[in-house]
Amino acid sequence: MSLQPDTTNDDRFEVIVPLRTRYASTIRMIAASLGADAGFTIDEIDDLRLAFDEVFSMLAERHPGERVRTTFRLDDQEVVASMSLESGSIDVVPDDLAARILRSVVDHFEFADDGVTLSKRASEK
């Protein structure tokens, strides 16, 4: 019997929240839940939560009063998410510290005009 969740590329959903730091916990909770479903360790789940916290804070600081759409996709043992503003382009570039934090906690991140993408894969056991 396999303990891996039955996932496909169609395991994708979106959530939209106001870009206020008090709503970052909603995004972190969803990311943590998906990480658990993907077989992440506790440390990997914490890393994923930290990445979302970092990006959410950057967006909230630069774009106060906006709403952020986060699209999550669970693909086997990987969580991929993109964050975009409902109103249009994102004007955020991580500083050196934020980039170092993100490099240490996710496998891939990308900041573009149309949004931020984060991905993390569960470690091989």
C-alpha positions as CSV (number, residue, x, y, z in Angstrom):
1,M,0.0,0.0,0.0
2,S,1.4,3.4,-1.0
3,L,1.2,6.3,1.4
4,Q,1.7,8.9,-1.4
5,P,-1.3,11.0,-2.2
6,D,-3.1,10.4,-5.5
7,T,-2.1,13.6,-7.4
8,T,-2.2,14.7,-11.0
9,N,-1.3,17.9,-12.8
10,D,-4.9,18.9,-12.3
11,D,-4.4,19.3,-8.6
12,R,-4.4,23.1,-8.8
13,F,-6.5,25.7,-7.0
14,E,-6.4,29.5,-6.3
15,V,-7.1,31.6,-3.3
16,I,-7.4,35.4,-3.2
17,V,-6.7,37.4,-0.1
18,P,-6.1,41.0,0.8
19,L,-2.4,41.9,0.9
20,R,-2.3,42.5,4.6
21,T,0.1,40.7,6.8
22,R,-2.6,39.2,8.9
23,Y,-3.8,37.2,5.9
24,A,-0.3,35.7,5.3
25,S,-1.2,32.9,7.7
26,T,-3.9,31.7,5.3
27,I,-1.4,31.3,2.5
28,R,1.2,29.7,4.9
29,M,-1.5,27.2,6.2
30,I,-2.4,26.1,2.6
31,A,1.2,25.8,1.7
32,A,2.0,23.7,4.8
33,S,-1.0,21.4,4.2
34,L,0.1,20.8,0.6
35,G,3.7,20.2,1.7
36,A,2.4,17.6,4.1
37,D,0.4,16.0,1.3
38,A,3.5,16.0,-0.9
39,G,5.5,14.1,1.8
40,F,7.6,17.0,3.0
41,T,9.4,16.7,6.3
42,I,8.6,19.1,9.2
43,D,11.7,21.1,8.3
44,E,10.7,21.3,4.6
45,I,7.2,22.4,5.6
46,D,8.7,25.2,7.8
47,D,11.0,26.2,4.8
48,L,8.0,26.5,2.5
49,R,6.1,28.5,5.1
50,L,9.1,30.8,5.5
51,A,9.3,31.4,1.7
52,F,5.6,32.4,1.5
53,D,6.0,34.6,4.5
54,E,8.9,36.4,2.9
55,V,7.3,36.9,-0.4
56,F,3.9,37.9,1.1
57,S,5.7,40.5,3.3
58,M,7.5,42.0,0.3
59,L,4.4,42.3,-1.7
60,A,2.4,43.8,1.2
61,E,5.0,46.4,1.8
62,R,5.3,47.4,-1.8
63,H,1.6,47.1,-2.8
64,P,-0.5,47.9,0.3
65,G,-4.2,47.6,-0.2
66,E,-4.0,45.2,-3.1
67,R,-5.3,41.7,-3.3
68,V,-3.0,38.8,-4.1
69,R,-4.0,35.7,-6.0
70,T,-2.0,32.6,-5.2
71,T,-2.3,29.6,-7.4
72,F,-1.1,26.3,-5.9
73,R,-0.3,23.1,-7.8
74,L,0.6,19.9,-6.1
75,D,2.5,17.7,-8.5
76,D,3.5,14.4,-7.0
77,Q,6.1,15.4,-4.4
78,E,6.4,19.1,-5.4
79,V,4.5,22.2,-4.5
80,V,4.5,25.0,-7.1
81,A,2.8,28.3,-6.4
82,S,2.5,31.6,-8.2
83,M,1.5,34.8,-6.6
84,S,0.1,37.7,-8.6
85,L,-1.8,40.9,-8.0
86,E,-5.4,41.2,-9.2
87,S,-4.7,44.7,-10.3
88,G,-1.7,44.0,-12.6
89,S,2.0,43.8,-12.5
90,I,4.2,43.3,-9.5
91,D,6.9,45.9,-8.8
92,V,9.0,43.9,-6.4
93,V,12.6,42.6,-6.6
94,P,14.1,40.8,-3.6
95,D,17.0,42.4,-1.9
96,D,20.2,40.3,-1.3
97,L,19.0,39.1,2.1
98,A,15.6,38.0,0.8
99,A,17.1,36.3,-2.2
100,R,19.5,34.4,0.1
101,I,16.6,33.3,2.3
102,L,14.5,32.2,-0.6
103,R,17.5,30.2,-2.1
104,S,18.0,28.4,1.2
105,V,14.3,27.4,1.6
106,V,12.9,26.6,-1.9
107,D,14.2,24.9,-4.9
108,H,13.2,27.6,-7.3
109,F,11.9,31.2,-7.2
110,E,11.3,33.8,-9.8
111,F,10.2,37.3,-9.7
112,A,8.6,38.7,-12.9
113,D,6.3,41.5,-13.8
114,D,3.3,39.2,-13.8
115,G,4.0,37.5,-10.5
116,V,6.3,35.5,-8.2
117,T,6.7,31.7,-8.6
118,L,8.0,29.4,-5.9
119,S,8.6,25.7,-6.0
120,K,9.8,23.1,-3.6
121,R,10.2,19.3,-4.0
122,A,10.2,16.8,-1.1
123,S,13.6,15.4,-0.4
124,E,14.3,11.8,-1.4
125,K,13.9,9.5,1.5
